[in-house]
Amino acid sequence: MRTFLVFLLLSVACGIAAAAESIILQRADGEVSIRHGVAEVWNKVARGDLLRPNDTIRTGKGGNVVLLVQLGTALASKRITLPPHVIVDMSDIRDLTQEELMLKLTMERVRGSSYQWKNDGMAIPDAAVVHGANDAAPVPLSENDIQTGHLQLNGVRVLYENGFFASCVLRAMEVFRLYPALGASFEHRLMLAEAMEKANLRGEALAEYGSVSRLEGLTPGQQQQVQSRLQTLRK
Amino acid sequence: MGVTVIGTMTYSQSLVDARALTLGAYAPAVRDTREFPANPAGLVGIRDWDFSITTYTGTEPESFGFVFHALSFGKRLYEDGALALRYAPGTEMTFVVPTTLFIGEGNIPASIDREIRYREPFALGFGHRILPSLSAGFGIRFRRDEVLDTRYTLVIRDTISYPASSPVTYASAAWLADLGFQWKAADRLNVSALARNLLSFRNGDTGDPLDAYLLSTSPAAELGLGYTPLSGLSLFASASTRGNGALSAEWLAGPELSIRGSLFMDRNDASFMQAFSAGFGWTYEFLDIDAGYLRFFNRASHTGTTPAASFDPADISNLDLNPYSRDRLALSVKVIFGRVRQSLAHIEEVKLFGGIYPSSYEMLAYQPIGKVRVKNISAKPIHAKASFFVERVMDAPTESQPAYILPDQEVEIPLTAVFNEQVKRVQTLTVREGNVFVNATPAEEYDDKQQTRVLFHGKNAWNGDVNTLRFFVTPDDPAILRYSRDVLLQYRDSLSGISGMLERFTKARVLINTFAGRLLYVSDPKQSADFVQYPSETLTTLGGDCDDMTVCFASLLSSIGVSTAFVDVLPPERPADGHIFLLFDTGVEPRYGSHVSDNPKRYVVRRNQAGVETLWLPIETTMITKGFDQAWTRGAQRYFDDVEVGLGLVKGWVRIVDVN
């Protein structure tokens, strides 16, 4: 019996480590919409809908969603509850391996080695030639809607609370890129640092905690909280 | 006539070269005119003209000092054959038999001393390489055996009669023919075999007293081995059916200096371990200087005198080294002349990695097209360079970096090639002769050369590697520049009010939409995967497959200053679904992404060449006839499925190659 339980736990653990086999919308209350793939329109959802990995769920006021995630094994399934005001990509509901996470982070930092040949003097030129000055007055652009960024960060927290730390890290970094203003939020940056720590990204976590400690307007309590984590990690 | 003591006047009987003197087992080591009669097969090593001269001196106080010993000339007659001639006035042994007849009480000698003289003044050799690893040589030696004696006659004049003596010479000449072989049995092993006196012809005087002193002309066999256990160290051994042999070693102490030593053995000598020799050689390009010292172990013999009872001409198997030879010091100089020379390096194998794709010919100046395996066949370390040349499509041979190669060592040298523009005019699959050269000698054209067939693909051929697809991108092609300029001019008014941040995005949309409207067809992406149209050809034909479209749009976008990248998808479980599509840089910063799309899945945040993160749009070029938005939607969907959901980039089955 004990052996069976160990086997069962291992099966569940392994299942979670893989991508979700299917995601079923078990319950949807309030404002809930879905966006399929790369489409730009949001559609209504219905209970029992089978969601695809490239779908995105958004909850609004009073919105509440329960997802039944079927994992790699028949025995393994997980319920995830989405509170109001979140945006979650279904592709994030999975656990990446440490190697996959590290590679993704590395690739985001480095554009790749495909520029190496430029050093060999074999660059293909850009043929554009600009003559004279552009006198046209620059048209100011507005930044991305911060509200959408908040929804996405709330979704990131859902990932964190459900143990999808790798997805949480990657998504949070993506949101901060699209919504730089949100990077000043102590609690969200702290969540990112903690997710990095839990995803075994010690170096990245140290850097992120260091960055958080330099945020403006931190309270003494927040500073102490960050320093405490830094000291623990440095041991 | 009784003989009690014989004095030997050894003008010479040494091995006729200082190198040969110090490499007693010389037959496997012959490689030029130096002591070529030891094995004429070694003459194949002659470069062109080869000249060597030797002098020597005895080490005893009564020695004559340095005397001229021999002069040899050699000439390579053709690629695999060489001839040599030696004139060796110093190759001579003279035995003096003191007088034994006295007249009266005054100890007046009644006769002059008898001299027994052996000379071998001429030798001729011819070597021919039968196979790359086997050469044979034929040699003729001329030997002259002489006895200078006194003839007595009784002179009767009136009432007086008295004995009178007059010198008389008895001479016999012998022509001796040898046959030798050198065989490179293995990488580090040389074998030599010789038949001495295989043919012999004798003419001249016969009878007493000459017959008693004639040297043997009976045949004999010799076997020699040369082995290189370590780079720079060679060991030699030889043995003869006459009962003599030698063990020798040669060590390359430096690029130009050799240290040598030998042990000589002869069962006919007073002691079996007969002698040792030591010396060195110094080489500089066309000049070789060798010095050697020979010393016999048995100090009681080899003194210059021999008891008559122990003197036996049969002990003299050759005039070079025999029981009557003496210690000596030899010095030789060898000089080579002429243009043809001994190669220092040899091409063992040429291997080309594949055909030449004219489209990516620039890359071949940096990436090897093949390799050449080069062997150092000289006795010293070399720096060898390989070069590759194909007429008409190259202006000059492309030379590799020099490779340091130790003697007998092999090294693989990569071949690169700088082609000229002519290569892009190759229309279809063509085979041409390529020349691979190896050069290890300064101021010489090459040491070895080998021809190889080079396959040239047509100018539109593509090897399927997405890294080389970018070479089809030609933004500076006048046809491309003209087209993009005309389109932008046409939409100049509508583009004028666009924000600078969105300028590239909008221009790209206009350009793509305009050209998409002109396209007549886009064929199945699986078709002609190894054939890619140049953008100007696509502009003319107004059609193509995904590769053609991708490079065409990359060229159009690049021509207006938009950076592009290829996305190469090769699903591991569905390799037949391999596909290429395009990414282009909008130049829009991520924080303004909503101006491009509300759905972040429609763009990719990437760093551009300047290291700034911007939004890049995936474009499925096979959907381009349906317009920019459709091509973008399909491209974004594909990118998201393959890269984000499938983790293709992380797992390596999706590659992004930046074009510019």
Boltz contact constraints between the chains, C-beta under 6 A:
constraints:
  - contact:
      token1: [A, 37]
      token2: [B, 637]
      max_distance: 6.0
  - contact:
      token1: [A, 38]
      token2: [B, 599]
      max_distance: 6.0
  - contact:
      token1: [A, 38]
      token2: [B, 601]
      max_distance: 6.0
  - contact:
      token1: [A, 38]
      token2: [B, 602]
      max_distance: 6.0
  - contact:
      token1: [A, 38]
      token2: [B, 633]
      max_distance: 6.0
  - contact:
      token1: [A, 38]
      token2: [B, 636]
      max_distance: 6.0
  - contact:
      token1: [A, 38]
      token2: [B, 637]
      max_distance: 6.0
  - contact:
      token1: [A, 40]
      token2: [B, 598]
      max_distance: 6.0
  - contact:
      token1: [A, 40]
      token2: [B, 599]
      max_distance: 6.0
  - contact:
      token1: [A, 53]
      token2: [B, 645]
      max_distance: 6.0
  - contact:
      token1: [A, 54]
      token2: [B, 640]
      max_distance: 6.0
  - contact:
      token1: [A, 91]
      token2: [B, 644]
      max_distance: 6.0
  - contact:
      token1: [A, 91]
      token2: [B, 645]
      max_distance: 6.0
  - contact:
      token1: [A, 100]
      token2: [B, 650]
      max_distance: 6.0
  - contact:
      token1: [A, 103]
      token2: [B, 650]
      max_distance: 6.0
  - contact:
      token1: [A, 104]
      token2: [B, 650]
      max_distance: 6.0
  - contact:
      token1: [A, 111]
      token2: [B, 607]
      max_distance: 6.0
  - contact:
      token1: [A, 114]
      token2: [B, 657]
      max_distance: 6.0
  - contact:
      token1: [A, 114]
      token2: [B, 658]
      max_distance: 6.0
  - contact:
      token1: [A, 115]
      token2: [B, 658]
      max_distance: 6.0
  - contact:
      token1: [A, 120]
      token2: [B, 366]
      max_distance: 6.0
  - contact:
      token1: [A, 122]
      token2: [B, 362]
      max_distance: 6.0
  - contact:
      token1: [A, 124]
      token2: [B, 473]
      max_distance: 6.0
  - contact:
      token1: [A, 124]
      token2: [B, 659]
      max_distance: 6.0
  - contact:
      token1: [A, 124]
      token2: [B, 660]
      max_distance: 6.0
  - contact:
      token1: [A, 125]
      token2: [B, 476]
      max_distance: 6.0
  - contact:
      token1: [A, 126]
      token2: [B, 558]
      max_distance: 6.0
  - contact:
      token1: [A, 126]
      token2: [B, 561]
      max_distance: 6.0
  - contact:
      token1: [A, 126]
      token2: [B, 660]
      max_distance: 6.0
  - contact:
      token1: [A, 127]
      token2: [B, 475]
      max_distance: 6.0
  - contact:
      token1: [A, 127]
      token2: [B, 476]
      max_distance: 6.0
  - contact:
      token1: [A, 127]
      token2: [B, 481]
      max_distance: 6.0
  - contact:
      token1: [A, 127]
      token2: [B, 559]
      max_distance: 6.0
  - contact:
      token1: [A, 128]
      token2: [B, 560]
      max_distance: 6.0
  - contact:
      token1: [A, 128]
      token2: [B, 561]
      max_distance: 6.0
  - contact:
      token1: [A, 138]
      token2: [B, 500]
      max_distance: 6.0
  - contact:
      token1: [A, 139]
      token2: [B, 499]
      max_distance: 6.0
  - contact:
      token1: [A, 141]
      token2: [B, 499]
      max_distance: 6.0
  - contact:
      token1: [A, 141]
      token2: [B, 501]
      max_distance: 6.0
  - contact:
      token1: [A, 141]
      token2: [B, 592]
      max_distance: 6.0
  - contact:
      token1: [A, 141]
      token2: [B, 595]
      max_distance: 6.0
  - contact:
      token1: [A, 143]
      token2: [B, 591]
      max_distance: 6.0
  - contact:
      token1: [A, 144]
      token2: [B, 591]
      max_distance: 6.0
  - contact:
      token1: [A, 144]
      token2: [B, 593]
      max_distance: 6.0
  - contact:
      token1: [A, 144]
      token2: [B, 594]
      max_distance: 6.0
  - contact:
      token1: [A, 177]
      token2: [B, 590]
      max_distance: 6.0
  - contact:
      token1: [A, 177]
      token2: [B, 605]
      max_distance: 6.0
  - contact:
      token1: [A, 178]
      token2: [B, 590]
      max_distance: 6.0
  - contact:
      token1: [A, 178]
      token2: [B, 593]
      max_distance: 6.0
  - contact:
      token1: [A, 180]
      token2: [B, 591]
      max_distance: 6.0
